[in-house]
Every structure is written in structure tokens, then in C-alpha cells.
């Protein structure tokens, strides 16, 4: 598959370029709003073209798909242009600044017969797949509650607009809550219905929140508790699923790396659940390419992206307004 990168980003450099190439992909061009960066990034990563004109990139017949990793406020325009040009799209989360725009992107791709996917990497982790399989096999009985710990220290090289630019989609809610929403949906197989939340600034945020805690309800009655932050250097991350017959307690699994520990607790005692340590992004790319070839669906498709954004948007509204908020999924 022949790819164009829309965004000369750190996530592309650190994770996606390698994953694309590991799955046989050929990266033909990269787009940046800065000409010097476009050229230097292309040279650094052995990409034939560094461009600044989106239309010129998309006009190339040599491209089959694009990967979008620009700042959040640009995703909608770029994805819609790519769809109009007939390119398959893998887009970073959140898909857009609003649920309505994200739903429009997904519907446009469906109408055009193109694969549109969201780069939610956590559901591709071996740890989460093992947890999901254990829940589906009934090993903890009926699920009662979920607890998510995703309070981390945002690295300096990722701060920038994420901590001071609401217009670009900065803040911990669009950056991390969307990931947790998708991961919860992956494990439960249902969509959160209502949320309550409190947000705050605890050290990094300048005009945006850098910490948030929230509680979600689901149609089946499962309760979800989450904590996300940019300022917790030593907290560690975790994901817990508690049921009528047991609990799954995972640590260090809310990460881009295939690490962590997963423990199953039941009346019989504790059991360590093993899992594959494959590259999370390579698995996502494999699923995307297979979907383009008519084999299955992406790991996280566009609808998944809309729904994770919808939960995050409800958390933002609940935290701002101080009231219980229903999740609006934009008709999807």
C-alpha cells in the first residue's frame, strides 16, 4: 500500500513510519505546513517527497491511503479532502473537534466506499486482547465495574499545544479520555450513556485542563471510573475489570509499548494472564490493510472514533457545567 503522511509528527516518526513499513507499506510523501520541516522530515525518514500543499499531495495517483496526525482542529478538513480524492484514511484521535464533524467524516467515507479508521492503539495491545478474551470467556462472570488509571507525566517534547491551545484541541480530555473511552467500549461491548466529571489544572495546563476524573454509567448498569492527567510522574497506569466471579487487575498497560502485567483474581486465587508482545501500531496497520483488501474491519473504525470522541465531549461538558451529562453519539 502506498501512503502519504499528513503531518510531520512525532508519533509518525516514533511509531507509525516503522509500523507502515513493517506491514509492507511504501511511504511516498509527507505533508507539513512548514516547507523546511517538510523537506528535513522527508530526508530524515527516507521519504521521497516533503510537501506543503495538501491538494498537490492528494492529486497523486501513486497514493492509496493517508495517515493523518496533525493537530486536532485540522483533522476534519484534511480527512474530507482525502476522502474526496478517493484515499483510504487512518486518522489520529480525536477524529475532529466536534462529534458532528467526526460523524460527517465517517459517513462521507462510507458513501465513497473507502476504509476510514481511527488510530486507537490500546485495543491492539496484547494485554488488552488477553483481558478482553478472559471477559468474553466468562472468567469473571458478569461485569460490575471498570476502573481506569491513566494519569501520567506528559513528556516535554509532547507538551506544546496540548497544554496551552484549546483551539487546536489541547487538554487532557481530548488527548487521553478518548483513548480510555475506546478501551472501555472495547472491553464492555457497549456505549457509556451518562457521565459526571470534575476537571482541574495541577501543574501544566495553561488555558486547558491537565487533569480530570469522571464516572460513567452504561445501559447494562456497569459503572466506570476514570482518572486522566498530564502531571503524575510516578502514578503508573492501570485498568481493572471487576465481575461477579472475579476481577482482572492490569498494571502498566495504558501505554504505546507492549508491556505490563495482567492478573486474574478469583476464589481459586491469583493467576497471571500471559499475552502477546507484538507492536501495537503494526497490528493496527495489519488490520487496516486487510480491511482495504476486503478482509474484515480495522481494529478501530470511524464509528469507534466518533464514539470515543462523544464520550470525551460529554466528560468535557459535564466537568464544565457541573452536571450529569448524556453522551450524544451523533446518530451513529
N, C-alpha and C positions, 0 to 999 in steps of 0.2 A: 504494500500500500504506500502511495506517495503522499507525504504530509507537508503541510505548511504550518508553521508556528506563529500564531497571532499573539505576540507578547514575548519580548526577550527577558524572560523572568527567571528568578532563582529556582522556582520549583521545576521549570523545564530543564534548567541546567543541572540541577542536583538529582532529579528523579526521572523526568519524562523522556528526555532525549535518549537516555540509556534504555529505558523500557521500550520505547518505539523501535529502536534498532535491535533490541533483543528479540522482538517478535517479527523481525524481517522487514520493518518499515524503512522507507527511504525518505529522509527529510530534505526537501528541495529548497525551502526558503524560510526566512524568519522575518517578522514584521516588528518594527519599533517606531515610535513617534519621533525618535532622535536618530538622525542619519548616522552619526558617528557610532552610536551604540549598536545600531543595526549591523553595520559593517564589522565592528570589532567582535560582536557576539557571534556572527556568522563565521568569522575567521577562527575564533577560539574553539568553536564546536564543529568545525569542518562541514559547514552548511554552504551550499553553492551561492545562495543569494541572501543579502541583507537588504530589506526593502522598508520604505516608509509609506507607501501608497497601498491601502487595502484593496482598492478596486483592481490595481495592477496585479497584485498577488492572486486575487480570486479569478482573474481573467485567464490565468494559465491553465491550459488543458492538462498539464502534467500533474495537477493536484487532484487527489481523490478525497482527501479529508483535511480538516484543520483541527488543531488543538488550541483553545483559547485560554490564556492565562494572564490577561491584562487586569487592571483594576476593575472592581465590580461594576462601576457605573458604565463601563464601555461594553460589557458582555452583550447586551441586547442588540445594539446597532451592529456589532461585528457578527454575531450569530445570524441575525436576519439577513445580512448581506451574503454570508456564506451559504445559507440555505437557498437564497435566490440564485446564487451562482451554481447550485447543484452539488455542493460539497457536503459530505457527512461531517458531523460536528461532535467533538468531545470538548465539553466546556467545564472550566473550573466552577466550583461552588463559591458563593451562591450564584445561581444562574443569572439573576438580574436584581435590580433594586426593589422591584415590586413583584408580588405574586402574579398580578395581571400580565406584566410583561413576560415573565417566565412561561406562563401558560400559552401566551401568543407564540413564543418561540417553538414550543413543543408542538402545537397544532400546525404551525407552518411546516415543520419538518415532516409530520405525519402526512400532510396533504401532498408534499413533494415526494413522498416515498423514500425519505432519507433517514439514516440512523442518526439519532441525537441522543447523546449520553452525558451524564454528569460524573465528574471525576471524584466520586466519594470512595476514597481508598480503604477506609476502615472495614467495610463489609467484605473486602477482598483479603483481609488478613487471615492467616491460618488459625490464629487464636479465636477469632470471632466465628469462623466457619465451624470449628470444633464445638464452641459454645452453642451455636445455632443447632447443630446436629443433635447435641445432647438434649436440648429443649424439645426438639421435634420428636425425638425418640421417647419422650415421656419420663426422662430420668429424674426430673424434679417435680413431676406432677403438673398440676395446673399452676400457671404463673400468677403470683400475687403482686409482686412489686419489682421495680428495677431501680438501681442507684448508679449514677454515673459521676465519676470524679475526673474532671478534665481541666483542672487548674494547674497551669504550667508557667514557666518563665518564657515570655516571648523573646527569642534571640534578637540581638541588636540589629542584625542585618535584615530582619523581617519587620522591624518596627515602622518607621516612616509613616506612610498614610494610614496604616492600621491603627495607630494610636492618636491621630490628630485630624483626620479628614473624614467627617461624616458624609460629605458629598461624593467621596469615592467609595463609600461602603465600609469605612473604618469602624472599629469597635469589636469587642469580643463576641457579641451576639451573631453578627453575620459571618464572623471568622470561624468560631468554634461551635456555637449552638447548632448550626446547620449540620455539622458532622455528627453530633450526638443525636440529633433528631433522626437522621438517616439510619444510624446504627441501631437505635431503639426500634424503629419501624422494621428493620431487617430482622431483628430477633423476635419481635412480637407478631409480626404479620398483620398489624392493624395501625390505624392512624390516630394519634392523640386528638382528643376532642376539645378540651379546655385547658388553660394554663393560668397559673398565678406566678408572679415573679417580683424580685427586687434586684435592681442593678446599682452599681456604685463605681467610684474611682478610688483605686487603692495604691496608686503609685506611678502609673504610666499614662493613663488616659488624659488627653488634652482636648476637651470638647466631645469626647466619646466615652462610653463605658469601658472599663477594663476588667470588670468582674460582674458576675450575675449568678443568682441562684433561683431555681424555679421548680415548681411541682406541676405535673401534667396528669390529667385523667384520660382514660381510654374508654371506648364503648363497652369493653368486656369487664371493666372495673379494675384493671391493673393500674396501680399508681406508680408514677415515675418521678424521681427526684434527681436533679442535676446541678452541678456546680462547675462553672467555667470561669477561668481567669487568665490574665496575661502576666500575673505578678507573683506566682507561687513557685519559687525555685526548688523547693525541697519536698513538695507535697506528694509527688508521684501521681500516677493516673490509675484508674481502675473502673471496672464495670461489673456490677453484681446483678444476678437474676435470682429471685427468691420464689420458691414454689411450695406447694402443699406437701411435697415429699422430699424436698431437698433444696439446696442452694448451689449456685455456681458463683465463685468468687475469683475474679481475674485481676491481676495487677500488671501495670506497665504495658497495657495493650491498646492504649489510645495514642498511637504513635505511627510514624511512617515506616518504622522498621519492624521486621518480623521477630519481635522479642516478647518477653513477658511470661507469666505463669498463670495457669488456669486450674482451679481446684474445684472438684465436685464434693459437696458435703451432704451426706445422708445418714440415716440411722446406722448404716453399716460402717460409718467412719469417713475418712477423707481419702479421695483418690485424685491423683494428678492426671489431668487430661492432656495428652500429647497433641501436637498439631504440626502441620507442615510449616516450614520456614521459607516459603517461596517469596519472591519480590512482589509486594502488594500492587505496585503500578504495572508490572509486567502482566500480572493476572488480569487486571482491568483492561489492558490493551489486547490481550488474547481474546477476551470476551467481546470487545468492541469489534475487532477484525472478524471474528466468527459471525457476529450479527450482520455485518456488512455483506458477508458471504452467504447470508440466508440461514445461518445455523444458530438458533437460539436468540437471546436478547443480551444487551450489555449488562454488566454487573449492576450498574445503577443507570436506569434510563432517564429520559427527560421528565417523566412523571414523578419519579423518585426525587429529582432535583426540585421540582415545583413543590412537592410536599414537605421536603426538609426546609425549604425557604418559608413555607407557610407557617410551620411551627415556630421557626426563629422570629418571624414577623409578629406572631401572636405573643411570644415572650417579650419582645421589644415593646409592644403596645401595653401589655399587662404591667410591665415594670415602669413605664412612663405614666400611665393613667392610674395605677394603683388599684386595679380591679380585675376580677376574674374575666378572662377573655376567651371567646370561642375561636377555634382555628378555622380560617377561611381558606379552602383549598382551590379556589378559583375555578370551581366547576369540574375539576378533574378527580 
